[in-house]
Amino acid sequence: VRGIMKGSTQLLGAITMLRKICNHPDLVCPPDNTSLDSFLLKGYHDESEIQQDYMDDSESVSEEESMAERSGKLEVLAKILPLWKKQGHRVLIFCQWKKMLNIIQRFTELQGWKFGRLDSNTNIASRQRLVDTFNSDESYFGMLCTTRTGGVGLNLTGADRIILYDPDWNPQTDAQARERAWRFGQEREVTIYRLIAAGTVEEKIYQRQIFKTALSNRVLQDPRQRRMFSQKDLKDLF
């Protein structure tokens, strides 16, 4: 943010960094002092190192459990998912970033829950098979999806709880994800939960969603129109 105010930092890159911190600080910097010092010095952390941190199976259980303590959103999941499991609900969790799905997936594995996963790395030919298996096999407690991959053309009526882990700039992207479970063949009520970190850039993103939705409800959209941000719009987010 200091770099933004000096005009020396790319605005969109800085906003992306803030959005990742809202989801889980580990997305931008592993939780050890050496990495934190490096992050504060350079303003970023090598992503390949983050990936390695999460693929390291030697990490102790106590360290894995502390993942939830470092993120307000993950703390919420740690409280509501066991309750839904007990009540017999099944859940879809949508998130913008695959690395965030990695963290949530490790958390669910630690609890012993059976989750499917659908992201851009999932083979297109096997996606429908994965969806059919989830809908028919009630041993699956949930499905982890990236918002853009899992949000279009899939019928996930096996779930009756949806969590939108983070907001997208485009309200239609979130709306598409929401509709995955509320489709023909769904016999239960579907409840949707949206996680937003209070007092952060996410609130402003969600405000833009509300404004855009209200606007599109009143005006026929020009199909040639492209989303653009002015420098003032971007600076206002800070």
CYANA upper distance limits for C-alpha pairs under 8 A (distance plus 0.5 A):
  1 VAL  CA      5 MET  CA      6.85
  1 VAL  CA     14 ALA  CA      7.91
  1 VAL  CA    238 PHE  CA      7.78
  2 ARG  CA      6 LYS  CA      6.86
  3 GLY  CA      7 GLY  CA      6.62
  3 GLY  CA      8 SER  CA      5.73
  3 GLY  CA      9 THR  CA      5.61
  4 ILE  CA      8 SER  CA      6.56
  4 ILE  CA      9 THR  CA      5.63
  4 ILE  CA     10 GLN  CA      7.77
  4 ILE  CA     11 LEU  CA      7.16
  4 ILE  CA     14 ALA  CA      8.27
  4 ILE  CA    235 LYS  CA      8.44
  9 THR  CA     13 GLY  CA      8.46
  9 THR  CA     14 ALA  CA      7.64
 10 GLN  CA     14 ALA  CA      6.76
 11 LEU  CA     15 ILE  CA      6.71
 11 LEU  CA    234 LEU  CA      7.10
 11 LEU  CA    235 LYS  CA      7.94
 12 LEU  CA     16 THR  CA      6.69
 12 LEU  CA    234 LEU  CA      8.06
 13 GLY  CA     17 MET  CA      6.81
 14 ALA  CA     18 LEU  CA      6.84
 15 ILE  CA     19 ARG  CA      6.71
 15 ILE  CA    201 VAL  CA      8.03
 16 THR  CA     20 LYS  CA      6.76
 17 MET  CA     21 ILE  CA      6.87
 17 MET  CA     28 VAL  CA      7.55
 18 LEU  CA     22 CYS  CA      6.86
 18 LEU  CA    201 VAL  CA      7.42
 19 ARG  CA     23 ASN  CA      7.11
 19 ARG  CA    201 VAL  CA      7.28
 19 ARG  CA    202 GLU  CA      7.21
 20 LYS  CA     24 HIS  CA      6.72
 20 LYS  CA     25 PRO  CA      7.36
 20 LYS  CA     27 LEU  CA      6.50
 20 LYS  CA     28 VAL  CA      7.28
 21 ILE  CA     25 PRO  CA      5.00
 21 ILE  CA     26 ASP  CA      8.15
 21 ILE  CA     27 LEU  CA      7.33
 21 ILE  CA     28 VAL  CA      7.27
 22 CYS  CA     71 SER  CA      8.34
 22 CYS  CA    197 ALA  CA      6.59
 22 CYS  CA    200 THR  CA      7.96
 22 CYS  CA    202 GLU  CA      8.07
 23 ASN  CA     27 LEU  CA      8.36
 23 ASN  CA     71 SER  CA      7.40
 23 ASN  CA     73 LYS  CA      7.05
 23 ASN  CA    100 MET  CA      7.93
 23 ASN  CA    165 TYR  CA      8.20
 23 ASN  CA    166 ASP  CA      7.67
 24 HIS  CA     70 ARG  CA      7.54
 24 HIS  CA     71 SER  CA      5.65
 24 HIS  CA     72 GLY  CA      8.48
 24 HIS  CA     73 LYS  CA      8.19
 24 HIS  CA     74 LEU  CA      8.29
 24 HIS  CA    100 MET  CA      7.94
 25 PRO  CA     29 CYS  CA      6.79
 25 PRO  CA     30 PRO  CA      8.15
 25 PRO  CA     70 ARG  CA      7.58
 25 PRO  CA     71 SER  CA      7.46
 26 ASP  CA     30 PRO  CA      5.36
 26 ASP  CA     31 PRO  CA      6.89
 26 ASP  CA     50 ILE  CA      8.27
 27 LEU  CA     50 ILE  CA      7.80
 27 LEU  CA     99 LYS  CA      7.42
 27 LEU  CA    100 MET  CA      7.44
 28 VAL  CA     44 TYR  CA      7.34
 28 VAL  CA     45 HIS  CA      6.76
 28 VAL  CA     47 GLU  CA      8.35
 28 VAL  CA     50 ILE  CA      8.36
 29 CYS  CA     35 SER  CA      6.83
 29 CYS  CA     36 LEU  CA      6.81
 29 CYS  CA     39 PHE  CA      7.12
 29 CYS  CA     44 TYR  CA      8.09
 29 CYS  CA     45 HIS  CA      6.35
 29 CYS  CA     50 ILE  CA      7.59
 30 PRO  CA     35 SER  CA      6.57
 30 PRO  CA     36 LEU  CA      7.65
 30 PRO  CA     50 ILE  CA      6.86
 30 PRO  CA     53 ASP  CA      7.86
 31 PRO  CA     35 SER  CA      7.65
 31 PRO  CA     36 LEU  CA      7.51
 32 ASP  CA     36 LEU  CA      6.77
 33 ASN  CA     37 ASP  CA      6.61
 34 THR  CA     38 SER  CA      6.81
 35 SER  CA     39 PHE  CA      6.54
 35 SER  CA     45 HIS  CA      7.85
 36 LEU  CA     40 LEU  CA      6.66
 37 ASP  CA     41 LEU  CA      6.71
 38 SER  CA     42 LYS  CA      6.60
 38 SER  CA     43 GLY  CA      8.37
 38 SER  CA     44 TYR  CA      8.31
 38 SER  CA     45 HIS  CA      7.61
 39 PHE  CA     43 GLY  CA      5.55
 39 PHE  CA     44 TYR  CA      5.48
 39 PHE  CA     45 HIS  CA      5.91
 40 LEU  CA     44 TYR  CA      8.02
 45 HIS  CA     49 GLU  CA      8.21
 45 HIS  CA     50 ILE  CA      8.25
 46 ASP  CA     50 ILE  CA      7.32
 47 GLU  CA     51 GLN  CA      6.77
 48 SER  CA     52 GLN  CA      6.75
 49 GLU  CA     53 ASP  CA      6.72
 50 ILE  CA     54 TYR  CA      7.05
 51 GLN  CA     55 MET  CA      6.84
 51 GLN  CA     99 LYS  CA      8.22
 52 GLN  CA     56 ASP  CA      6.69
 54 TYR  CA    102 ASN  CA      8.03
 54 TYR  CA    103 ILE  CA      8.11
 59 GLU  CA     63 GLU  CA      7.13
 59 GLU  CA     64 GLU  CA      7.59
 60 SER  CA     64 GLU  CA      7.01
 61 VAL  CA     65 GLU  CA      6.67
 62 SER  CA     66 SER  CA      6.86
 63 GLU  CA     67 MET  CA      7.42
 64 GLU  CA    106 ARG  CA      8.38
 64 GLU  CA    107 PHE  CA      7.91
 64 GLU  CA    110 LEU  CA      8.43
 65 GLU  CA     69 GLU  CA      8.13
 65 GLU  CA    107 PHE  CA      8.06
 66 SER  CA     70 ARG  CA      7.11
 67 MET  CA     71 SER  CA      7.54
 67 MET  CA     74 LEU  CA      8.24
 67 MET  CA    103 ILE  CA      8.43
 67 MET  CA    107 PHE  CA      8.27
 68 ALA  CA     72 GLY  CA      7.93
 68 ALA  CA     74 LEU  CA      5.42
 68 ALA  CA     75 GLU  CA      5.55
 68 ALA  CA     78 ALA  CA      7.53
 68 ALA  CA    107 PHE  CA      8.44
 69 GLU  CA     74 LEU  CA      8.05
 69 GLU  CA     75 GLU  CA      6.72
 70 ARG  CA     74 LEU  CA      8.50
 71 SER  CA     75 GLU  CA      6.72
 72 GLY  CA     76 VAL  CA      6.94
 72 GLY  CA    197 ALA  CA      8.21
 73 LYS  CA     77 LEU  CA      7.01
 73 LYS  CA    165 TYR  CA      8.24
 73 LYS  CA    195 LEU  CA      7.23
 73 LYS  CA    196 ILE  CA      8.48
 73 LYS  CA    197 ALA  CA      8.02
 74 LEU  CA     78 ALA  CA      6.61
 74 LEU  CA    104 ILE  CA      8.22
 75 GLU  CA     79 LYS  CA      7.00
 76 VAL  CA     80 ILE  CA      6.78
 77 LEU  CA     81 LEU  CA      6.07
 78 ALA  CA     82 PRO  CA      7.52
 79 LYS  CA     83 LEU  CA      7.53
 80 ILE  CA     84 TRP  CA      6.75
 81 LEU  CA     85 LYS  CA      6.56
 82 PRO  CA     86 LYS  CA      6.71
 83 LEU  CA     87 GLN  CA      6.78
 84 TRP  CA     88 GLY  CA      6.64
 84 TRP  CA     89 HIS  CA      5.67
 84 TRP  CA     90 ARG  CA      7.78
 85 LYS  CA     89 HIS  CA      6.38
 85 LYS  CA     90 ARG  CA      7.69
 85 LYS  CA    141 PHE  CA      7.56
 89 HIS  CA    141 PHE  CA      8.16
 89 HIS  CA    159 ALA  CA      7.65
 89 HIS  CA    160 ASP  CA      6.86
 89 HIS  CA    161 ARG  CA      7.33
 90 ARG  CA    140 TYR  CA      8.21
 90 ARG  CA    141 PHE  CA      5.62
 90 ARG  CA    142 GLY  CA      5.91
 90 ARG  CA    158 GLY  CA      7.52
 90 ARG  CA    159 ALA  CA      5.11
 90 ARG  CA    160 ASP  CA      6.31
 90 ARG  CA    161 ARG  CA      6.60
 91 VAL  CA    141 PHE  CA      7.02
 91 VAL  CA    142 GLY  CA      5.03
 91 VAL  CA    143 MET  CA      7.04
 91 VAL  CA    159 ALA  CA      5.65
 91 VAL  CA    160 ASP  CA      6.75
 91 VAL  CA    161 ARG  CA      5.11
 91 VAL  CA    162 ILE  CA      6.12
 91 VAL  CA    163 ILE  CA      7.93
 92 LEU  CA    142 GLY  CA      6.06
 92 LEU  CA    143 MET  CA      5.45
 92 LEU  CA    144 LEU  CA      6.62
 92 LEU  CA    145 CYS  CA      7.82
 92 LEU  CA    159 ALA  CA      6.90
 92 LEU  CA    161 ARG  CA      6.82
 92 LEU  CA    162 ILE  CA      5.28
 92 LEU  CA    163 ILE  CA      6.68
 93 ILE  CA    142 GLY  CA      8.10
 93 ILE  CA    143 MET  CA      6.85
 93 ILE  CA    144 LEU  CA      5.52
 93 ILE  CA    145 CYS  CA      6.61
 93 ILE  CA    162 ILE  CA      6.53
 93 ILE  CA    163 ILE  CA      5.30
 93 ILE  CA    164 LEU  CA      6.72
 93 ILE  CA    165 TYR  CA      7.23
 94 PHE  CA    144 LEU  CA      6.79
 94 PHE  CA    145 CYS  CA      5.42
 94 PHE  CA    146 THR  CA      5.90
 94 PHE  CA    147 THR  CA      5.63
 94 PHE  CA    150 GLY  CA      8.12
 94 PHE  CA    162 ILE  CA      8.24
 94 PHE  CA    163 ILE  CA      6.67
 94 PHE  CA    164 LEU  CA      5.54
 94 PHE  CA    165 TYR  CA      6.31
 94 PHE  CA    166 ASP  CA      8.33
 94 PHE  CA    177 ALA  CA      7.74
 95 CYS  CA    100 MET  CA      7.61
 95 CYS  CA    101 LEU  CA      7.35
 95 CYS  CA    144 LEU  CA      8.49
 95 CYS  CA    145 CYS  CA      6.98
 95 CYS  CA    146 THR  CA      5.43
 95 CYS  CA    147 THR  CA      5.89
 95 CYS  CA    164 LEU  CA      7.00
 95 CYS  CA    165 TYR  CA      5.71
 95 CYS  CA    166 ASP  CA      6.51
 96 GLN  CA    100 MET  CA      8.33
 96 GLN  CA    146 THR  CA      5.93
 96 GLN  CA    147 THR  CA      5.97
 96 GLN  CA    148 ARG  CA      7.97
 96 GLN  CA    165 TYR  CA      8.48
 96 GLN  CA    166 ASP  CA      7.32
 96 GLN  CA    168 ASP  CA      8.05
 97 TRP  CA    101 LEU  CA      7.10
 97 TRP  CA    146 THR  CA      6.97
 98 LYS  CA    102 ASN  CA      6.80
 98 LYS  CA    119 ASP  CA      7.63
 98 LYS  CA    146 THR  CA      7.07
 99 LYS  CA    103 ILE  CA      7.11
100 MET  CA    104 ILE  CA      6.85
101 LEU  CA    105 GLN  CA      6.31
101 LEU  CA    144 LEU  CA      7.25
101 LEU  CA    145 CYS  CA      8.10
101 LEU  CA    146 THR  CA      8.14
102 ASN  CA    106 ARG  CA      6.72
103 ILE  CA    107 PHE  CA      6.81
104 ILE  CA    108 THR  CA      6.74
105 GLN  CA    109 GLU  CA      6.63
105 GLN  CA    115 PHE  CA      8.25
105 GLN  CA    144 LEU  CA      8.15
106 ARG  CA    110 LEU  CA      6.67
107 PHE  CA    111 GLN  CA      7.11
108 THR  CA    112 GLY  CA      6.89
108 THR  CA    113 TRP  CA      6.02
108 THR  CA    114 LYS  CA      8.05
108 THR  CA    115 PHE  CA      7.89
109 GLU  CA    113 TRP  CA      6.36
109 GLU  CA    114 LYS  CA      7.83
113 TRP  CA    140 TYR  CA      8.17
113 TRP  CA    141 PHE  CA      6.90
114 LYS  CA    139 SER  CA      7.31
114 LYS  CA    140 TYR  CA      5.46
114 LYS  CA    141 PHE  CA      6.09
114 LYS  CA    142 GLY  CA      7.48
115 PHE  CA    140 TYR  CA      6.08
115 PHE  CA    141 PHE  CA      6.34
115 PHE  CA    142 GLY  CA      5.33
115 PHE  CA    143 MET  CA      5.70
115 PHE  CA    144 LEU  CA      7.41
116 GLY  CA    130 LEU  CA      8.11
116 GLY  CA    134 PHE  CA      7.70
116 GLY  CA    140 TYR  CA      7.59
116 GLY  CA    142 GLY  CA      6.93
116 GLY  CA    143 MET  CA      5.03
116 GLY  CA    144 LEU  CA      6.63
117 ARG  CA    143 MET  CA      5.99
117 ARG  CA    144 LEU  CA      5.11
117 ARG  CA    145 CYS  CA      6.42
118 LEU  CA    122 THR  CA      6.38
118 LEU  CA    127 ARG  CA      7.87
118 LEU  CA    143 MET  CA      7.88
118 LEU  CA    144 LEU  CA      6.64
118 LEU  CA    145 CYS  CA      5.29
118 LEU  CA    146 THR  CA      7.32
118 LEU  CA    149 THR  CA      7.64
118 LEU  CA    150 GLY  CA      6.78
119 ASP  CA    145 CYS  CA      6.19
119 ASP  CA    146 THR  CA      5.79
119 ASP  CA    149 THR  CA      6.03
119 ASP  CA    150 GLY  CA      7.23
120 SER  CA    146 THR  CA      8.16
120 SER  CA    149 THR  CA      6.38
122 THR  CA    126 SER  CA      7.77
122 THR  CA    127 ARG  CA      7.22
123 ASN  CA    127 ARG  CA      6.92
124 ILE  CA    128 GLN  CA      8.46
125 ALA  CA    129 ARG  CA      8.41
126 SER  CA    130 LEU  CA      6.70
127 ARG  CA    131 VAL  CA      6.76
128 GLN  CA    132 ASP  CA      6.61
128 GLN  CA    154 LEU  CA      8.21
129 ARG  CA    133 THR  CA      6.60
130 LEU  CA    134 PHE  CA      6.74
131 VAL  CA    135 ASN  CA      6.72
131 VAL  CA    154 LEU  CA      7.93
131 VAL  CA    155 ASN  CA      7.74
131 VAL  CA    156 LEU  CA      6.93
132 ASP  CA    136 SER  CA      6.67
133 THR  CA    137 ASP  CA      6.18
134 PHE  CA    138 GLU  CA      7.69
134 PHE  CA    140 TYR  CA      6.72
134 PHE  CA    142 GLY  CA      8.39
134 PHE  CA    143 MET  CA      8.16
134 PHE  CA    156 LEU  CA      8.15
134 PHE  CA    158 GLY  CA      7.14
135 ASN  CA    156 LEU  CA      6.84
135 ASN  CA    157 THR  CA      6.83
135 ASN  CA    158 GLY  CA      4.73
135 ASN  CA    159 ALA  CA      8.12
136 SER  CA    158 GLY  CA      7.62
138 GLU  CA    158 GLY  CA      8.39
142 GLY  CA    159 ALA  CA      7.68
145 CYS  CA    149 THR  CA      7.43
145 CYS  CA    150 GLY  CA      5.63
145 CYS  CA    151 GLY  CA      8.41
146 THR  CA    150 GLY  CA      6.17
146 THR  CA    151 GLY  CA      8.08
147 THR  CA    151 GLY  CA      5.77
147 THR  CA    173 THR  CA      7.62
147 THR  CA    174 ASP  CA      7.58
147 THR  CA    177 ALA  CA      6.63
148 ARG  CA    152 VAL  CA      7.44
148 ARG  CA    173 THR  CA      7.33
148 ARG  CA    177 ALA  CA      8.22
150 GLY  CA    154 LEU  CA      7.40
150 GLY  CA    177 ALA  CA      7.29
151 GLY  CA    173 THR  CA      7.64
151 GLY  CA    174 ASP  CA      8.16
151 GLY  CA    176 GLN  CA      5.71
151 GLY  CA    177 ALA  CA      4.43
151 GLY  CA    178 ARG  CA      8.06
151 GLY  CA    179 GLU  CA      8.34
151 GLY  CA    180 ARG  CA      7.10
152 VAL  CA    176 GLN  CA      6.66
152 VAL  CA    177 ALA  CA      7.41
152 VAL  CA    180 ARG  CA      8.13
153 GLY  CA    180 ARG  CA      8.33
154 LEU  CA    180 ARG  CA      6.58
155 ASN  CA    180 ARG  CA      5.99
155 ASN  CA    181 ALA  CA      6.95
155 ASN  CA    183 ARG  CA      7.43
156 LEU  CA    180 ARG  CA      5.93
156 LEU  CA    181 ALA  CA      5.39
157 THR  CA    180 ARG  CA      7.63
157 THR  CA    181 ALA  CA      4.98
157 THR  CA    182 TRP  CA      7.29
157 THR  CA    183 ARG  CA      7.19
157 THR  CA    185 GLY  CA      7.23
157 THR  CA    186 GLN  CA      5.74
158 GLY  CA    181 ALA  CA      7.73
158 GLY  CA    186 GLN  CA      8.14
159 ALA  CA    181 ALA  CA      6.57
159 ALA  CA    190 VAL  CA      8.32
160 ASP  CA    181 ALA  CA      7.11
160 ASP  CA    188 ARG  CA      7.02
160 ASP  CA    189 GLU  CA      6.92
160 ASP  CA    190 VAL  CA      4.96
160 ASP  CA    191 THR  CA      6.89
161 ARG  CA    190 VAL  CA      6.24
161 ARG  CA    191 THR  CA      5.62
161 ARG  CA    192 ILE  CA      6.49
161 ARG  CA    193 TYR  CA      8.24
162 ILE  CA    178 ARG  CA      7.46
162 ILE  CA    181 ALA  CA      8.30
162 ILE  CA    190 VAL  CA      8.01
162 ILE  CA    191 THR  CA      6.84
162 ILE  CA    192 ILE  CA      5.19
162 ILE  CA    193 TYR  CA      6.58
163 ILE  CA    192 ILE  CA      6.48
163 ILE  CA    193 TYR  CA      5.30
163 ILE  CA    194 ARG  CA      6.29
163 ILE  CA    195 LEU  CA      7.87
164 LEU  CA    174 ASP  CA      7.94
164 LEU  CA    178 ARG  CA      8.43
164 LEU  CA    192 ILE  CA      8.07
164 LEU  CA    193 TYR  CA      6.71
164 LEU  CA    194 ARG  CA      5.26
164 LEU  CA    195 LEU  CA      6.80
165 TYR  CA    194 ARG  CA      6.72
165 TYR  CA    195 LEU  CA      5.69
165 TYR  CA    196 ILE  CA      8.11
166 ASP  CA    194 ARG  CA      7.65
166 ASP  CA    195 LEU  CA      6.51
166 ASP  CA    196 ILE  CA      6.90
166 ASP  CA    202 GLU  CA      8.17
167 PRO  CA    174 ASP  CA      7.56
167 PRO  CA    194 ARG  CA      8.33
167 PRO  CA    195 LEU  CA      8.47
167 PRO  CA    196 ILE  CA      7.88
167 PRO  CA    202 GLU  CA      7.31
167 PRO  CA    205 ILE  CA      7.39
167 PRO  CA    206 TYR  CA      6.86
168 ASP  CA    173 THR  CA      7.15
168 ASP  CA    174 ASP  CA      6.90
168 ASP  CA    205 ILE  CA      7.84
168 ASP  CA    206 TYR  CA      8.39
169 TRP  CA    205 ILE  CA      6.56
169 TRP  CA    206 TYR  CA      8.13
169 TRP  CA    208 ARG  CA      7.87
169 TRP  CA    209 GLN  CA      7.06
170 ASN  CA    174 ASP  CA      7.73
170 ASN  CA    209 GLN  CA      6.97
171 PRO  CA    175 ALA  CA      6.68
171 PRO  CA    209 GLN  CA      5.59
171 PRO  CA    210 ILE  CA      8.16
171 PRO  CA    212 LYS  CA      7.79
171 PRO  CA    213 THR  CA      7.19
172 GLN  CA    176 GLN  CA      6.52
173 THR  CA    177 ALA  CA      7.01
174 ASP  CA    178 ARG  CA      6.67
175 ALA  CA    179 GLU  CA      6.86
176 GLN  CA    180 ARG  CA      7.42
178 ARG  CA    182 TRP  CA      7.90
178 ARG  CA    192 ILE  CA      7.64
179 GLU  CA    183 ARG  CA      7.22
181 ALA  CA    186 GLN  CA      7.53
181 ALA  CA    190 VAL  CA      7.58
182 TRP  CA    186 GLN  CA      6.78
182 TRP  CA    190 VAL  CA      6.89
196 ILE  CA    202 GLU  CA      6.53
196 ILE  CA    203 GLU  CA      7.13
197 ALA  CA    202 GLU  CA      6.81
197 ALA  CA    203 GLU  CA      7.59
198 ALA  CA    202 GLU  CA      8.09
198 ALA  CA    203 GLU  CA      6.96
199 GLY  CA    203 GLU  CA      7.05
200 THR  CA    204 LYS  CA      7.88
201 VAL  CA    205 ILE  CA      6.86
201 VAL  CA    237 LEU  CA      6.85
201 VAL  CA    238 PHE  CA      7.77
202 GLU  CA    206 TYR  CA      6.66
203 GLU  CA    207 GLN  CA      6.67
204 LYS  CA    208 ARG  CA      6.79
204 LYS  CA    237 LEU  CA      7.08
205 ILE  CA    209 GLN  CA      6.90
206 TYR  CA    210 ILE  CA      6.86
207 GLN  CA    211 PHE  CA      6.76
208 ARG  CA    212 LYS  CA      6.50
209 GLN  CA    213 THR  CA      6.55
210 ILE  CA    214 ALA  CA      6.67
211 PHE  CA    215 LEU  CA      6.61
212 LYS  CA    216 SER  CA      6.56
213 THR  CA    217 ASN  CA      6.67
214 ALA  CA    218 ARG  CA      7.20
215 LEU  CA    219 VAL  CA      6.67
216 SER  CA    220 LEU  CA      7.09
216 SER  CA    221 GLN  CA      7.07
221 GLN  CA    225 GLN  CA      8.10
229 PHE  CA    233 ASP  CA      6.34
229 PHE  CA    234 LEU  CA      6.96
230 SER  CA    234 LEU  CA      6.95
231 GLN  CA    235 LYS  CA      6.65
232 LYS  CA    236 ASP  CA      6.53
233 ASP  CA    237 LEU  CA      7.32
234 LEU  CA    238 PHE  CA      7.99
